[in-house]
Amino acid sequence: LHFLRENDRVAAQKEALKKGDVEAFFAGALASGNSSFKYLQNVYTVKNVAEQGLSLALCLTETVTKGWGGAHRVHGGGFAGTIQAFIPNDKVADYKAIIDSVFGEGACAALRIRPEGAIAVRLA
């Protein structure tokens, strides 16, 4: 069910970005993350149910960012992978400090997405 519905969510998120509707894009990211957690159940492994780092990171992010806007979801395959959090620029330092305080210094890496998106780079 996640896979089939995810295809529709991706198409809707693409359209939202084309229209400049960032809030709809974020809503799609949150829906994707909730679906991934609930239906793929890929934020923990049954081989080590004591390892709940991703579940904790998602819960902490949801709690900390309430009212900030943005979105978050499990990313990179889950099972001790990572989460992706879209954080407003003026809140990045606060968010990073909180996440690092729980998971250790350097656990949170702030990335920026350039406006051009994916482009071909040719070296002469």
N, CA, C and O atoms as a MOPAC input file, in Angstrom:
PM7 MOZYME 1SCF
protein

 N      0.81800 1    -1.20400 1     0.00000 1
 C      0.00000 1     0.00000 1     0.00000 1
 C      0.85700 1     1.26200 1     0.00000 1
 O      0.52700 1     2.24100 1    -0.66900 1
 N      1.95600 1     1.23700 1     0.75100 1
 C      2.82300 1     2.41700 1     0.77500 1
 C      3.35400 1     2.69600 1    -0.61900 1
 O      3.29800 1     3.83200 1    -1.08900 1
 N      3.86200 1     1.68600 1    -1.27600 1
 C      4.47700 1     1.86500 1    -2.58900 1
 C      3.48500 1     2.43600 1    -3.59300 1
 O      3.80200 1     3.39100 1    -4.30300 1
 N      2.29100 1     1.86300 1    -3.65700 1
 C      1.29700 1     2.33500 1    -4.62100 1
 C      0.86900 1     3.77000 1    -4.33800 1
 O      0.76000 1     4.58200 1    -5.25700 1
 N      0.63000 1     4.07500 1    -3.09200 1
 C      0.21100 1     5.43100 1    -2.73100 1
 C      1.36700 1     6.42600 1    -2.83500 1
 O      1.15300 1     7.60900 1    -3.10100 1
 N      2.58600 1     5.94100 1    -2.62500 1
 C      3.74900 1     6.82500 1    -2.69000 1
 C      3.91400 1     7.38700 1    -4.09200 1
 O      4.29400 1     8.54700 1    -4.24800 1
 N      3.63800 1     6.59100 1    -5.11000 1
 C      3.72300 1     7.08900 1    -6.48500 1
 C      2.80100 1     8.28600 1    -6.69300 1
 O      3.17800 1     9.25700 1    -7.34900 1
 N      1.60200 1     8.21800 1    -6.13900 1
 C      0.66300 1     9.34100 1    -6.24300 1
 C      1.15900 1    10.54600 1    -5.44600 1
 O      1.03800 1    11.68800 1    -5.88900 1
 N      1.71900 1    10.27900 1    -4.26800 1
 C      2.23800 1    11.38000 1    -3.44800 1
 C      3.38800 1    12.09900 1    -4.15600 1
 O      3.46100 1    13.32800 1    -4.14000 1
 N      4.27900 1    11.33300 1    -4.77200 1
 C      5.41500 1    11.92800 1    -5.48300 1
 C      4.92800 1    12.82900 1    -6.61100 1
 O      5.42300 1    13.94300 1    -6.78200 1
 N      3.95600 1    12.34500 1    -7.37700 1
 C      3.40700 1    13.15100 1    -8.47600 1
 C      2.78200 1    14.43800 1    -7.93000 1
 O      2.94800 1    15.50900 1    -8.51400 1
 N      2.06400 1    14.33000 1    -6.81200 1
 C      1.43400 1    15.51000 1    -6.21600 1
 C      2.49200 1    16.48400 1    -5.67900 1
 O      2.33400 1    17.69900 1    -5.79800 1
 N      3.55500 1    15.95500 1    -5.09600 1
 C      4.62200 1    16.82500 1    -4.59100 1
 C      5.33500 1    17.53500 1    -5.74200 1
 O      5.69400 1    18.70700 1    -5.63000 1
 N      5.53100 1    16.82700 1    -6.82800 1
 C      6.15900 1    17.44100 1    -8.00500 1
 C      5.30800 1    18.60500 1    -8.50200 1
 O      5.83000 1    19.68100 1    -8.79000 1
 N      4.00100 1    18.38900 1    -8.60200 1
 C      3.10100 1    19.44900 1    -9.05300 1
 C      3.10000 1    20.62200 1    -8.07400 1
 O      3.06200 1    21.78200 1    -8.48300 1
 N      3.14200 1    20.31000 1    -6.79400 1
 C      3.16600 1    21.37400 1    -5.78700 1
 C      4.40700 1    22.24500 1    -5.96600 1
 O      4.32000 1    23.47100 1    -5.89000 1
 N      5.55000 1    21.62500 1    -6.20100 1
 C      6.77400 1    22.39800 1    -6.40200 1
 C      6.72000 1    23.21800 1    -7.68400 1
 O      7.18400 1    24.35700 1    -7.71700 1
 N      6.15300 1    22.63900 1    -8.73900 1
 C      6.01200 1    23.39000 1    -9.99100 1
 C      5.16600 1    24.64300 1    -9.77800 1
 O      5.42100 1    25.67700 1   -10.39500 1
 N      4.16400 1    24.55500 1    -8.90700 1
 C      3.27300 1    25.67700 1    -8.62900 1
 C      3.81700 1    26.59500 1    -7.53900 1
 O      3.22900 1    27.63500 1    -7.24200 1
 N      4.93900 1    26.20300 1    -6.94800 1
 C      5.50600 1    27.01600 1    -5.87400 1
 C      4.78400 1    26.85700 1    -4.54900 1
 O      4.92400 1    27.69700 1    -3.66000 1
 N      4.01500 1    25.78900 1    -4.40800 1
 C      3.24700 1    25.54000 1    -3.19100 1
 C      4.07100 1    24.67100 1    -2.23500 1
 O      3.90500 1    23.45300 1    -2.17600 1
 N      4.95900 1    25.32600 1    -1.49200 1
 C      5.87000 1    24.61500 1    -0.59700 1
 C      5.10700 1    23.90800 1     0.51500 1
 O      5.49100 1    22.81100 1     0.92100 1
 N      4.03800 1    24.51300 1     1.01200 1
 C      3.26700 1    23.88700 1     2.09100 1
 C      2.65800 1    22.55800 1     1.63400 1
 O      2.63300 1    21.59500 1     2.40100 1
 N      2.17000 1    22.50000 1     0.39700 1
 C      1.63500 1    21.23400 1    -0.12600 1
 C      2.75200 1    20.20900 1    -0.28300 1
 O      2.54700 1    19.02100 1    -0.03100 1
 N      3.93100 1    20.66100 1    -0.69700 1
 C      5.08400 1    19.76100 1    -0.78500 1
 C      5.40900 1    19.18300 1     0.59200 1
 O      5.61100 1    17.97600 1     0.72800 1
 N      5.46000 1    20.05000 1     1.62000 1
 C      5.74400 1    19.58500 1     2.97300 1
 C      4.67200 1    18.62000 1     3.46800 1
 O      4.98600 1    17.62700 1     4.12300 1
 N      3.41700 1    18.90300 1     3.16100 1
 C      2.32500 1    18.00600 1     3.55700 1
 C      2.52600 1    16.62600 1     2.93400 1
 O      2.28300 1    15.60500 1     3.57800 1
 N      2.96900 1    16.60300 1     1.68000 1
 C      3.25600 1    15.32900 1     1.02200 1
 C      4.41700 1    14.60600 1     1.66100 1
 O      4.38800 1    13.38200 1     1.78900 1
 N      5.44500 1    15.34100 1     2.06800 1
 C      6.59600 1    14.72600 1     2.73800 1
 C      6.18000 1    14.10900 1     4.07400 1
 O      6.59800 1    13.00100 1     4.40800 1
 N      5.36100 1    14.82900 1     4.83000 1
 C      4.87000 1    14.28400 1     6.10400 1
 C      4.00800 1    13.04300 1     5.88300 1
 O      4.13800 1    12.05600 1     6.60800 1
 N      3.13300 1    13.09200 1     4.88600 1
 C      2.28800 1    11.93800 1     4.58000 1
 C      3.14500 1    10.74600 1     4.16100 1
 O      2.86900 1     9.61200 1     4.55300 1
 N      4.16600 1    10.99700 1     3.37800 1
 C      5.07300 1     9.93700 1     2.95800 1
 C      5.77600 1     9.31900 1     4.15800 1
 O      5.87900 1     8.09700 1     4.27100 1
 N      6.26000 1    10.17800 1     5.05400 1
 C      6.94400 1     9.67800 1     6.24300 1
 C      6.03400 1     8.88100 1     7.15000 1
 O      6.42900 1     7.84100 1     7.67600 1
 N      4.80800 1     9.36600 1     7.33800 1
 C      3.85000 1     8.61900 1     8.16700 1
 C      3.52200 1     7.27100 1     7.54700 1
 O      3.41000 1     6.26900 1     8.25300 1
 N      3.36900 1     7.24400 1     6.23600 1
 C      3.08500 1     5.99300 1     5.54100 1
 C      4.26400 1     5.03100 1     5.65500 1
 O      4.08300 1     3.83600 1     5.88600 1
 N      5.45200 1     5.55600 1     5.49400 1
 C      6.64800 1     4.73200 1     5.59200 1
 C      6.75600 1     4.10400 1     6.98000 1
 O      7.03700 1     2.91300 1     7.11600 1
 N      6.53100 1     4.91700 1     7.99700 1
 C      6.60400 1     4.42600 1     9.37900 1
 C      5.52300 1     3.37900 1     9.63400 1
 O      5.81400 1     2.31300 1    10.17600 1
 N      4.28000 1     3.66900 1     9.25100 1
 C      3.15800 1     2.79300 1     9.56800 1
 C      3.07400 1     1.55200 1     8.68900 1
 O      2.85700 1     0.45000 1     9.19300 1
 N      3.24500 1     1.71800 1     7.38300 1
 C      2.95500 1     0.63000 1     6.46900 1
 C      4.19700 1    -0.13800 1     6.02300 1
 O      4.13000 1    -1.35000 1     5.82200 1
 N      5.31400 1     0.54300 1     5.86800 1
 C      6.56400 1    -0.16700 1     5.59300 1
 C      7.20400 1    -0.63600 1     6.88400 1
 O      7.95200 1    -1.61400 1     6.89900 1
 N      6.91000 1     0.05400 1     7.95100 1
 C      7.47400 1    -0.23300 1     9.26900 1
 C      8.99100 1    -0.34400 1     9.18200 1
 O      9.59700 1    -1.29900 1     9.66700 1
 N      9.59100 1     0.68000 1     8.54000 1
 C     11.02400 1     0.60500 1     8.29000 1
 C     11.83800 1     1.58000 1     9.13100 1
 O     12.90100 1     2.02900 1     8.70100 1
 N     11.35200 1     1.91000 1    10.32000 1
 C     12.15700 1     2.75100 1    11.19200 1
 C     12.82100 1     1.93800 1    12.30300 1
 O     13.57900 1     2.47700 1    13.10900 1
 N     12.53800 1     0.66900 1    12.33700 1
 C     13.20500 1    -0.22600 1    13.27600 1
 C     13.21500 1    -1.61800 1    12.65700 1
 O     12.43400 1    -1.91200 1    11.75100 1
 N     14.08000 1    -2.44600 1    13.13800 1
 C     14.15400 1    -3.80400 1    12.61400 1
 C     13.69500 1    -4.80200 1    13.67700 1
 O     13.99900 1    -4.63000 1    14.85800 1
 N     12.98500 1    -5.81500 1    13.27800 1
 C     12.51400 1    -6.82200 1    14.22500 1
 C     13.67800 1    -7.63300 1    14.79000 1
 O     13.52000 1    -8.32800 1    15.79400 1
 N     14.83600 1    -7.54900 1    14.15900 1
 C     16.02100 1    -8.27000 1    14.66300 1
 C     16.65500 1    -7.54800 1    15.85100 1
 O     17.44200 1    -8.14000 1    16.58900 1
 N     16.31300 1    -6.27100 1    16.03900 1
 C     16.83200 1    -5.51700 1    17.17200 1
 C     15.81600 1    -4.44200 1    17.54700 1
 O     16.02400 1    -3.25600 1    17.29400 1
 N     14.71300 1    -4.87800 1    18.15400 1
 C     13.62900 1    -3.93900 1    18.47500 1
 C     14.02600 1    -2.94700 1    19.56100 1
 O     13.34200 1    -1.94200 1    19.75400 1
 N     15.11700 1    -3.21000 1    20.27200 1
 C     15.59000 1    -2.26300 1    21.28700 1
 C     16.17800 1    -1.01300 1    20.64500 1
 O     16.26200 1     0.02600 1    21.29900 1
 N     16.58600 1    -1.08900 1    19.39000 1
 C     17.14900 1     0.05600 1    18.67700 1
 C     15.99900 1     0.86700 1    18.09500 1
 O     15.39800 1     0.48300 1    17.09100 1
 N     15.70000 1     1.98500 1    18.73500 1
 C     14.57600 1     2.82300 1    18.33100 1
 C     15.03300 1     4.24100 1    18.00000 1
 O     14.25800 1     5.18700 1    18.13900 1
 N     16.28500 1     4.39800 1    17.56200 1
 C     16.83700 1     5.71500 1    17.28900 1
 C     16.04200 1     6.51700 1    16.27600 1
 O     15.80000 1     7.70600 1    16.47800 1
 N     15.63300 1     5.87900 1    15.19000 1
 C     14.87300 1     6.61800 1    14.17500 1
 C     13.49100 1     7.02000 1    14.68900 1
 O     13.01900 1     8.12400 1    14.41700 1
 N     12.85100 1     6.12600 1    15.42700 1
 C     11.55100 1     6.46700 1    16.00900 1
 C     11.69400 1     7.66200 1    16.94300 1
 O     10.87300 1     8.57900 1    16.92300 1
 N     12.74900 1     7.64300 1    17.76500 1
 C     12.99600 1     8.75100 1    18.67800 1
 C     13.29900 1    10.03500 1    17.91700 1
 O     12.78900 1    11.09700 1    18.27300 1
 N     14.11900 1     9.95300 1    16.87800 1
 C     14.46400 1    11.14300 1    16.09000 1
 C     13.21900 1    11.74400 1    15.44100 1
 O     13.06900 1    12.96600 1    15.40600 1
 N     12.33400 1    10.90600 1    14.93200 1
 C     11.09900 1    11.40600 1    14.31800 1
 C     10.19000 1    12.04900 1    15.35900 1
 O      9.62500 1    13.11600 1    15.11800 1
 N     10.04800 1    11.41000 1    16.50600 1
 C      9.21300 1    11.95000 1    17.57800 1
 C      9.79200 1    13.26700 1    18.08900 1
 O      9.06400 1    14.24300 1    18.26600 1
 N     11.08200 1    13.29000 1    18.32100 1
 C     11.73500 1    14.51000 1    18.80200 1
 C     11.57600 1    15.64200 1    17.79600 1
 O     11.28000 1    16.77600 1    18.17300 1
 N     11.77200 1    15.33900 1    16.52600 1
 C     11.64600 1    16.35300 1    15.48300 1
 C     10.22100 1    16.88600 1    15.41800 1
 O     10.01700 1    18.09500 1    15.30900 1
 N      9.24000 1    16.00000 1    15.48300 1
 C      7.83700 1    16.43300 1    15.45100 1
 C      7.52800 1    17.34900 1    16.63000 1
 O      6.82800 1    18.35100 1    16.48000 1
 N      8.04900 1    17.00200 1    17.79600 1
 C      7.79500 1    17.78800 1    19.00100 1
 C      8.50400 1    19.13800 1    18.94900 1
 O      7.89800 1    20.17300 1    19.22400 1
 N      9.77100 1    19.12600 1    18.60100 1
 C     10.58900 1    20.34100 1    18.59400 1
 C     10.12900 1    21.33200 1    17.53400 1
 O     10.15100 1    22.54200 1    17.76300 1
 N      9.71300 1    20.83100 1    16.38000 1
 C      9.41200 1    21.72600 1    15.25600 1
 C      7.94400 1    22.14100 1    15.19400 1
 O      7.54400 1    22.82700 1    14.25300 1
 N      7.15000 1    21.75000 1    16.15600 1
 C      5.72600 1    22.12200 1    16.14500 1
 C      5.59100 1    23.62900 1    16.00100 1
 O      6.11300 1    24.38300 1    16.82200 1
 N      4.90100 1    24.06600 1    14.97300 1
 C      4.69100 1    25.47800 1    14.72700 1
 C      5.76400 1    26.13800 1    13.87300 1
 O      5.64700 1    27.31200 1    13.52000 1
 N      6.81000 1    25.38600 1    13.54000 1
 C      7.89700 1    25.95000 1    12.72500 1
 C      7.60700 1    25.88400 1    11.24000 1
 O      8.21300 1    26.63200 1    10.47200 1
 N      6.70900 1    25.02400 1    10.80900 1
 C      6.56100 1    24.74800 1     9.37700 1
 C      7.55800 1    23.66800 1     9.00700 1
 O      8.19200 1    23.08100 1     9.88400 1
 N      7.70300 1    23.40500 1     7.74200 1
 C      8.62700 1    22.36300 1     7.31000 1
 C      8.01400 1    20.98700 1     7.41700 1
 O      6.80200 1    20.84200 1     7.57500 1
 N      8.85500 1    19.98600 1     7.33000 1
 C      8.39300 1    18.60300 1     7.35100 1
 C      9.56200 1    17.70300 1     7.71300 1
 O     10.71500 1    18.13400 1     7.72300 1
 N      9.24800 1    16.44300 1     8.01000 1
 C     10.29000 1    15.46300 1     8.30200 1
 C      9.78200 1    14.07300 1     7.94000 1
 O      8.57700 1    13.82600 1     7.88800 1
 N     10.73100 1    13.17000 1     7.69100 1
 C     10.37200 1    11.79600 1     7.35800 1
 C     11.60600 1    10.92200 1     7.49200 1
 O     12.73200 1    11.41800 1     7.49200 1
 N     11.38800 1     9.60600 1     7.60600 1
 C     12.50600 1     8.66600 1     7.52800 1
 C     13.04300 1     8.72700 1     6.10500 1
 O     12.27900 1     8.92100 1     5.16000 1
 N     14.33200 1     8.56600 1     5.95000 1
 C     14.93600 1     8.70600 1     4.62300 1
 C     16.11700 1     7.74800 1     4.50600 1
 O     16.75500 1     7.41700 1     5.50500 1
 N     16.39700 1     7.31800 1     3.32500 1
 C     17.58000 1     6.49500 1     3.09200 1
 C     17.39800 1     5.04000 1     3.44300 1
 O     18.37500 1     4.35700 1     3.74900 1
 N     16.18000 1     4.54700 1     3.40700 1
 C     15.95500 1     3.12100 1     3.59500 1
 C     15.56600 1     2.71100 1     4.99400 1
 O     15.20400 1     1.55700 1     5.22000 1
 N     15.63300 1     3.63000 1     5.93800 1
 C     15.24600 1     3.26500 1     7.29800 1
 C     16.20600 1     2.26000 1     7.89600 1
 O     17.36300 1     2.18100 1     7.48300 1
 N     15.73600 1     1.48900 1     8.86800 1
 C     16.55100 1     0.48200 1     9.55000 1
 C     17.91400 1     1.02500 1     9.92200 1
 O     18.93900 1     0.56900 1     9.41400 1
 N     17.91700 1     2.01100 1    10.81800 1
 C     19.13500 1     2.67400 1    11.29700 1
 C     19.70900 1     3.60000 1    10.24800 1
 O     20.89900 1     3.91300 1    10.27400 1
 N     18.87600 1     4.03500 1     9.33200 1
 C     19.30000 1     4.99600 1     8.32200 1
 C     19.31200 1     6.38800 1     8.87800 1
 O     20.07900 1     6.68400 1     9.79400 1
 N     18.48600 1     7.24500 1     8.34800 1
 C     18.49400 1     8.64400 1     8.75700 1
 C     17.09800 1     9.21800 1     8.59700 1
 O     16.21300 1     8.58700 1     8.01900 1
 N     16.91500 1    10.42000 1     9.11500 1
 C     15.68400 1    11.14100 1     8.83000 1
 C     16.05400 1    12.37100 1     8.01400 1
 O     17.19300 1    12.83700 1     8.03100 1
 N     15.07600 1    12.87100 1     7.31400 1
 C     15.22200 1    14.09900 1     6.53300 1
 C     14.25600 1    15.10400 1     7.14800 1
 O     13.06000 1    14.83700 1     7.26600 1
 N     14.78300 1    16.25600 1     7.53600 1
 C     13.94400 1    17.27800 1     8.14200 1
 C     14.12500 1    18.58400 1     7.37800 1
 O     15.24700 1    19.06200 1     7.21100 1
 N     13.03900 1    19.14800 1     6.92300 1
 C     13.05600 1    20.45000 1     6.25900 1
 C     12.80700 1    21.48800 1     7.35300 1
 O     11.69600 1    21.60500 1     7.86900 1
 N     13.84700 1    22.23400 1     7.69600 1
 C     13.79700 1    23.16200 1     8.82200 1
 C     13.96400 1    24.58800 1     8.29600 1
 O     14.82200 1    24.83100 1     7.44800 1
 N     13.15100 1    25.54200 1     8.78900 1
 C     13.34500 1    26.93300 1     8.36900 1
 C     14.77400 1    27.39200 1     8.69100 1
 O     15.32900 1    27.02700 1     9.72700 1
 N     15.35600 1    28.18100 1     7.81100 1
 C     16.74900 1    28.61400 1     7.96300 1
 C     17.03400 1    29.21400 1     9.33200 1
 O     18.09500 1    28.96700 1     9.90600 1
 N     16.10500 1    29.99600 1     9.86000 1
 C     16.36100 1    30.66300 1    11.13800 1
 C     16.25600 1    29.72200 1    12.33800 1
 O     16.51200 1    30.14000 1    13.46700 1
 N     15.88600 1    28.46600 1    12.11400 1
 C     15.75300 1    27.48400 1    13.20200 1
 C     16.77900 1    26.35300 1    13.10000 1
 O     16.82500 1    25.48400 1    13.97000 1
 N     17.59800 1    26.35400 1    12.05100 1
 C     18.53500 1    25.24100 1    11.82600 1
 C     19.49300 1    25.06200 1    12.99000 1
 O     19.68600 1    23.93800 1    13.45200 1
 N     20.09300 1    26.13200 1    13.47700 1
 C     21.05900 1    26.02500 1    14.57800 1
 C     20.39600 1    25.45700 1    15.83400 1
 O     20.98200 1    24.61900 1    16.51900 1
 N     19.18000 1    25.91100 1    16.13700 1
 C     18.45000 1    25.39400 1    17.30200 1
 C     18.16100 1    23.90700 1    17.14300 1
 O     18.38300 1    23.12000 1    18.06300 1
 N     17.66500 1    23.53100 1    15.96800 1
 C     17.33700 1    22.12600 1    15.70400 1
 C     18.58300 1    21.25200 1    15.81000 1
 O     18.56500 1    20.20900 1    16.46500 1
 N     19.65900 1    21.68200 1    15.16500 1
 C     20.90600 1    20.91700 1    15.18100 1
 C     21.40400 1    20.73100 1    16.61000 1
 O     21.83500 1    19.63600 1    16.97000 1
 N     21.35500 1    21.76400 1    17.42000 1
 C     21.80400 1    21.68100 1    18.81100 1
 C     20.99000 1    20.65700 1    19.59800 1
 O     21.54400 1    19.89400 1    20.39000 1
 N     19.68000 1    20.64100 1    19.37900 1
 C     18.81200 1    19.70000 1    20.10000 1
 C     19.10400 1    18.26700 1    19.65400 1
 O     19.28200 1    17.38400 1    20.49300 1
 N     19.15300 1    18.03100 1    18.36400 1
 C     19.40300 1    16.67600 1    17.85500 1
 C     20.77500 1    16.17800 1    18.29200 1
 O     20.91300 1    15.03100 1    18.71900 1
 N     21.78900 1    17.03300 1    18.18800 1
 C     23.13900 1    16.64000 1    18.60800 1
 C     23.20500 1    16.37200 1    20.10600 1
 O     23.97400 1    15.51800 1    20.54700 1
 N     22.40400 1    17.09200 1    20.89600 1
 C     22.41800 1    16.86800 1    22.34900 1
 C     21.86200 1    15.49500 1    22.71300 1
 O     22.22600 1    14.92900 1    23.74400 1
 N     20.98900 1    14.96300 1    21.87600 1
 C     20.38900 1    13.65200 1    22.14200 1
 C     21.21100 1    12.52400 1    21.52700 1
 O     21.43300 1    11.49800 1    22.17000 1
 N     21.66300 1    12.70700 1    20.28500 1
 C     22.31000 1    11.61500 1    19.55300 1
 C     23.83000 1    11.73300 1    19.46200 1
 O     24.48900 1    10.82700 1    18.95200 1
 N     24.39100 1    12.83500 1    19.95100 1
 C     25.83400 1    13.01600 1    19.92600 1
 C     26.24600 1    14.07900 1    18.92300 1
 O     25.60300 1    14.28700 1    17.89400 1
 N     27.33900 1    14.73900 1    19.26300 1
 C     27.86400 1    15.81700 1    18.42100 1
 C     28.08700 1    15.31800 1    16.99300 1
 O     28.70000 1    14.27200 1    16.78000 1
 N     27.58300 1    16.07400 1    16.02200 1
 C     27.74400 1    15.72500 1    14.61900 1
 C     26.67800 1    14.79100 1    14.07300 1
 O     26.72600 1    14.41100 1    12.90400 1
 N     25.71000 1    14.41700 1    14.91200 1
 C     24.63800 1    13.51800 1    14.44200 1
 C     23.74700 1    14.20700 1    13.41200 1
 O     23.18400 1    13.55600 1    12.53200 1
 N     23.62600 1    15.51300 1    13.52800 1
 C     22.78200 1    16.27900 1    12.60900 1
 C     23.65800 1    17.03800 1    11.62200 1
 O     24.52800 1    17.81200 1    12.02200 1
 N     23.43200 1    16.81900 1    10.36000 1
 C     24.16500 1    17.52600 1     9.30900 1
 C     23.19400 1    18.43200 1     8.56800 1
 O     22.18400 1    17.97200 1     8.03600 1
 N     23.50600 1    19.71900 1     8.53600 1
 C     22.66600 1    20.67500 1     7.82500 1
 C     23.09700 1    20.72600 1     6.36300 1
 O     24.26600 1    20.97000 1     6.06200 1
 N     22.16500 1    20.49900 1     5.47000 1
 C     22.42500 1    20.52000 1     4.03400 1
 C     21.57500 1    21.60800 1     3.39700 1
 O     20.50600 1    21.95200 1     3.90100 1
 N     22.05100 1    22.13600 1     2.30700 1
 C     21.28000 1    23.11100 1     1.53900 1
 C     21.06000 1    22.55100 1     0.14200 1
 O     21.92400 1    21.87200 1    -0.41400 1
 N     19.91500 1    22.84000 1    -0.40600 1
 C     19.61000 1    22.41700 1    -1.77600 1
 C     19.72500 1    23.64100 1    -2.65800 1
 O     19.04900 1    24.64400 1    -2.43100 1
 N     20.57500 1    23.56200 1    -3.65700 1
 C     20.76300 1    24.72900 1    -4.52100 1
 C     19.52400 1    24.94700 1    -5.38400 1
 O     18.79900 1    23.99800 1    -5.68300 1
 N     19.28500 1    26.17200 1    -5.78000 1
 C     18.07000 1    26.48300 1    -6.55000 1
 C     18.01400 1    25.78600 1    -7.90000 1
 O     16.92200 1    25.56600 1    -8.42500 1
 N     19.15700 1    25.43300 1    -8.47800 1
 C     19.17300 1    24.82500 1    -9.80200 1
 C     18.73400 1    23.36300 1    -9.81000 1
 O     18.33900 1    22.84500 1   -10.85400 1
 N     18.79600 1    22.69900 1    -8.67300 1
 C     18.47200 1    21.27800 1    -8.64300 1
 C     19.56500 1    20.47200 1    -9.30900 1
 O     20.71800 1    20.90100 1    -9.34900 1
 N     19.21700 1    19.31400 1    -9.83100 1
 C     20.20500 1    18.44500 1   -10.46500 1
 C     20.62100 1    19.01300 1   -11.82900 1
 O     19.77400 1    19.37100 1   -12.64800 1
 N     21.91500 1    19.08700 1   -12.05300 1
 C     22.43500 1    19.55500 1   -13.34000 1
 C     23.62200 1    18.69600 1   -13.72400 1
 O     24.25100 1    18.07900 1   -12.86500 1
 N     23.92800 1    18.65400 1   -14.99900 1
 C     25.09500 1    17.92400 1   -15.47900 1
 C     26.32700 1    18.80100 1   -15.31500 1
 O     26.31000 1    19.98600 1   -15.64700 1
 N     27.37900 1    18.21200 1   -14.80600 1
 C     28.65200 1    18.92800 1   -14.65700 1
 C     29.65900 1    18.24300 1   -15.55900 1
 O     29.91500 1    17.04600 1   -15.42700 1
 N     30.22400 1    19.00200 1   -16.46800 1
 C     31.21900 1    18.45500 1   -17.38900 1
 C     32.56900 1    19.10100 1   -17.10700 1
 O     32.70100 1    20.32400 1   -17.12600 1
 N     33.54600 1    18.28100 1   -16.85200 1
 C     34.88700 1    18.79700 1   -16.61900 1
 C     35.64300 1    18.83900 1   -17.91200 1
 O     35.63200 1    17.87100 1   -18.67200 1
 N     36.29600 1    19.93900 1   -18.17700 1
 C     37.04200 1    20.10500 1   -19.43200 1
 C     38.36100 1    19.36500 1   -19.37100 1
 O     39.12700 1    19.38900 1   -20.33500 1

